[in-house]
Amino acid sequence: MISRRRLLAGSLGAACAAPLAGCGADPAPAVAGARLLTASDVHVSDYPTVEAVRWIGRMLERETGGRLSLRLYHSGQLGRESEAIDMVRFGAIDITRVYSGALNNAFPLTRALCLPYVFDSVAHMRRALDGGVADDVLRGFEARGLVGLAIYDSGARCFYNTRHPVHEPRDLHGLKLRVASSDIFIELVRLLGANPTPMSLGDTFSGMETHMIDGAENNLRSFHSSRHFEAAHYWSGSEHSYAPDVLLVSRRTFESLRADDRRLLVDAARASVAVMRRLWDASEDVARRAVLDYGVKFNEVDMAAFRAAAEPLRRRYLAQPELDALYRRIRRFA
């Protein structure tokens, strides 16, 4: 079986290679008798999570001599994340990368990762995930047709809008903000005084341009790659959530693989976390420079005021013993 060290030592550099040409799915080599796995992501071709899954495909192909390969559909070619989750559960596609907020209703442990001000920083989140929190959450997917492979970063989520800087929660009052279809984020935005508007990531830019919404909340890398900065010129560093991404494989697919191939897939997925993090850190710096150069105005917020405003939501969810136990484990890594 391939070792984690071998995966990382020989291949981290390949993660930074240029993405494959074309706007369609990544092509898979034709090898007689090969098993082709399909994967999806709503993000663009050079997004760190897309590159990390592409890296997994290269590892599978290399270690099996082409017997296993992977075709990746990026840029939302297979629909929204909620649709991708269902397609993976029922085996229509094999692997998907989704935002943890989209999993909250069906998989309660993911709520602890999405609650406001659970993580203090990216470093804190990475320590907690690497310290066993990721394993606890990933085990929770097995009961509903999925197997959790890895948890990826998704940066600090902040508010951005088309109207004015946001320094404290009252500056959000009356704004219509796009949120993902997650009860936690809908409740949080409402609690902060704004009007939450569930909407897909792909519809958000036109929503701001047509004044259907005034802004959104997301990480800096997505703010850049989705070109939302061209419509929303105010970025406010609320860092209200570090909700990570989750890589999932269909349980049906997983159980159909040979035992050694299952181990290979898990090893490659876990090793790809380091690939994703390296790409994330580099691309976030690029994104920050690009949106600043475009003229986006950055401002800090009254963090104590935001934490206090979000506390009732966090307290209500942590009344659930299972979430509270996981939250306490996370906080030990602060």
Buried (B, 14 or more C-beta within 10 A) or exposed (E): EBEEEBBEEEBBEBBEEEBEEEEEBBEBEEBEEBBBBBBBBBBBBBBBBBBBBBBBBBBBBBBBEBBBBBBBBBBBEBBBBBBBBEBBBEEBBBBBBBBBBBBBEBBBBBBBBBBBBBBBEBEBBBBBBEEEBBEBBBEBBEEEBBBBBBBBBBBBBBBBBBEBBBBBBEBBEEBBBBBBBBBBBBBBBBBBBBBBBEBBBEBBBEBBEEEBBBBBBBBBBBBBBBEBBBBBBBBBBBBBBBBBBBBBBBBBBBEEBEEEBBEBBBBBBBBBBBBBBBBBEEBBEEBBEBBEEEEBEBEEBBBEBBBEBBEEBBEEBBEBEEBEBBBEBBEEBE
